[in-house]
Amino acid sequence: MKEVTATAATVDEAVQLALQQLGVSRDRAEITVLDKGRKGLFGIFGSRPAVVKAKLMIDPVEEAELFLKNVVKQMGVTAAKIEKQQDGKRITFMITGEQVGLLIGKHGQTLNSLQLLTQLVANRYAKEYVSIIVDAENYRERREKTLIQLAQKLAEKAIKTGKEVKLEPLPAHERKIIHNALANYKKVTTYSVGEEPHRYVVVSPIM
């Protein structure tokens, strides 16, 4: 974390000087007053300047984006473009370009891992929880449609056979898609079983 110490006639002037040295606005720095200073007799004798310390506050979104770019590059996807979309505390990083299939992996497993790691980096510095979504060529949207179709198909199977149907282990956000897709089905109910990362959804017929 970058920090500077600044000295000036007053605390306000010292703060402004410190912010100029850091090159940031007041909301991006943590200020500590080391010495309020003293004007002294006639403003000359016994005077003492004010001293402040300013620490640059790390932006979790910037850190998350930098981390993601570095990992993508290390994975050999050098031509990828990452666009950031922010909606309050929800940040989506959309990756486009050649070779992005390498970042998705089987059933999005690689993409899910990238998302988890980026989420951890962002929230290491965040004061409030930040939700991170990492997507590649709109894979998340396509995957959601596939999961909804799968959920409906398995619900029909559970109703027809009268037996529970188990899905393969899925990450939390994908299990939620299954649950939501079948929430209005009157003849089946869904619940999750197991421990992460092997937790899975069960579609159960209502007898």
C-alpha positions in Angstrom: 0.0 0.0 0.0 1.6 3.3 -1.1 1.9 6.1 1.5 3.4 9.5 1.8 4.1 12.0 4.5 3.5 15.7 3.9 4.3 18.9 5.8 2.7 22.3 5.5 1.6 25.3 7.5 -1.9 23.8 8.2 -3.4 20.3 8.3 -5.6 21.1 5.3 -2.7 22.3 3.3 -0.6 19.2 4.3 -3.6 16.9 3.3 -3.9 18.6 -0.1 -0.1 18.2 -0.6 -0.2 14.5 0.3 -3.1 13.9 -2.1 -1.2 15.6 -4.9 1.8 13.4 -4.3 -0.4 10.3 -4.4 -2.3 11.6 -7.4 -5.7 10.7 -6.0 -8.9 12.3 -4.6 -9.7 12.5 -0.9 -12.0 9.5 -1.0 -9.1 7.3 -2.2 -6.8 8.0 0.7 -6.7 7.3 4.4 -5.4 10.4 6.3 -3.6 10.3 9.7 -2.7 13.6 11.3 0.8 13.1 12.9 1.1 16.7 14.1 -1.5 19.5 14.0 1.3 22.1 14.1 1.3 25.4 15.9 1.3 29.0 14.7 3.6 30.3 17.4 4.0 33.8 18.7 3.2 36.4 16.1 2.9 33.5 13.7 6.7 33.2 13.7 8.4 32.3 17.0 7.8 28.7 18.2 5.8 27.8 15.2 5.6 24.2 14.1 4.3 22.9 10.7 1.4 20.4 10.5 2.4 16.8 9.4 0.0 14.2 7.9 0.4 10.7 6.6 -1.7 9.6 3.6 -2.2 6.0 2.6 -3.5 5.1 -0.8 -6.7 2.9 -0.4 -6.7 0.0 -2.8 -9.6 -0.2 -5.2 -10.9 -3.8 -5.0 -12.4 -3.6 -8.5 -9.1 -2.4 -10.1 -7.2 -5.1 -8.2 -9.6 -7.8 -9.3 -9.4 -6.6 -12.9 -5.6 -6.5 -12.9 -5.5 -10.0 -11.3 -7.9 -11.4 -14.0 -5.9 -9.9 -16.8 -2.7 -11.4 -15.5 -4.2 -14.9 -15.0 -5.7 -14.8 -18.5 -2.4 -13.8 -20.0 -0.6 -16.6 -18.1 -3.0 -19.1 -19.4 -1.9 -18.2 -22.9 -4.9 -16.2 -24.0 -3.0 -13.1 -25.0 -5.5 -11.6 -27.4 -8.4 -11.5 -25.0 -10.3 -8.3 -24.2 -11.9 -7.7 -20.8 -14.7 -5.2 -20.4 -16.0 -4.2 -17.0 -19.7 -3.5 -16.2 -20.5 -2.3 -12.7 -24.0 -2.2 -11.1 -23.5 -1.1 -7.5 -21.7 -3.9 -5.7 -22.1 -6.3 -8.6 -19.3 -6.3 -11.1 -19.2 -8.3 -14.3 -16.0 -8.9 -16.3 -16.8 -9.9 -19.9 -14.0 -11.6 -21.7 -14.0 -11.7 -25.5 -11.6 -12.5 -28.3 -9.8 -15.6 -29.7 -9.1 -18.7 -27.6 -11.6 -17.8 -24.9 -12.7 -21.4 -25.0 -9.6 -22.2 -23.0 -11.0 -20.0 -20.2 -14.4 -21.7 -20.1 -13.4 -25.3 -19.8 -15.8 -28.3 -19.5 -19.2 -27.1 -18.3 -17.6 -23.8 -17.4 -15.4 -25.3 -14.7 -12.4 -23.2 -15.6 -14.5 -20.0 -15.8 -16.0 -20.8 -12.4 -12.6 -21.1 -10.9 -11.5 -17.8 -12.5 -14.6 -16.2 -11.0 -14.0 -17.6 -7.6 -10.4 -16.5 -7.5 -11.2 -13.0 -8.8 -14.0 -12.8 -6.2 -11.5 -13.6 -3.4 -9.0 -10.9 -4.7 -11.7 -8.2 -4.8 -13.1 -9.0 -1.3 -9.6 -9.1 0.2 -9.6 -5.3 -0.1 -13.3 -4.4 -0.1 -14.9 -2.8 3.0 -18.3 -4.2 1.8 -18.9 -7.5 0.0 -18.5 -7.2 -3.8 -20.2 -9.7 -6.1 -17.9 -10.7 -9.1 -19.1 -12.3 -12.3 -16.6 -13.5 -14.8 -18.1 -14.3 -18.2 -16.6 -15.3 -21.6 -18.4 -14.7 -24.9 -21.8 -14.7 -23.1 -21.2 -18.3 -21.8 -23.2 -17.6 -18.6 -26.4 -16.8 -20.6 -26.0 -19.8 -22.8 -25.3 -22.0 -19.8 -28.4 -20.7 -17.9 -30.6 -21.6 -20.9 -29.1 -25.1 -21.0 -29.6 -25.6 -17.2 -33.2 -24.5 -17.4 -33.9 -26.9 -20.2 -32.1 -29.7 -18.2 -34.1 -28.9 -15.1 -37.4 -29.1 -17.0 -36.4 -32.4 -18.6 -35.4 -33.9 -15.2 -38.6 -32.7 -13.6 -40.6 -34.5 -16.2 -38.5 -37.7 -15.6 -39.1 -37.5 -11.9 -42.8 -37.1 -12.3 -43.0 -39.9 -14.9 -40.9 -42.4 -12.9 -42.0 -41.3 -9.4 -38.3 -41.4 -8.4 -35.8 -38.7 -7.3 -33.3 -37.5 -10.0 -29.8 -36.4 -9.0 -27.8 -33.8 -11.0 -24.1 -33.7 -11.2 -22.3 -31.4 -8.7 -22.8 -27.8 -9.6 -21.5 -24.4 -8.2 -23.9 -22.5 -6.0 -25.0 -20.0 -8.7 -25.9 -22.8 -11.1 -27.8 -24.8 -8.4 -29.8 -21.6 -7.8 -30.8 -21.6 -11.5 -32.1 -25.2 -11.2 -34.1 -24.3 -8.0 -35.6 -21.2 -9.6 -36.4 -23.0 -12.8 -38.5 -25.5 -10.9 -39.9 -23.3 -8.2 -43.3 -23.1 -9.8 -43.6 -26.8 -10.6 -46.4 -28.2 -8.4 -45.4 -31.9 -8.8 -41.7 -31.7 -7.9 -39.5 -30.1 -5.2 -35.8 -29.5 -5.3 -33.1 -29.5 -2.6 -29.3 -29.5 -2.5 -27.2 -32.3 -0.9 -23.5 -32.7 -0.1 -20.5 -30.4 0.7 -18.8 -28.0 -1.7 -17.4 -28.5 -4.3 -19.4 -31.7 -4.6 -22.8 -30.3 -3.7 -25.6 -31.3 -6.1 -29.3 -30.8 -6.7 -32.0 -33.5 -6.2 -35.3 -33.2 -8.1 -37.9 -35.1 -6.1 -41.5 -35.9 -7.2 -44.3 -34.8 -4.8 -46.3 -37.9 -4.2 
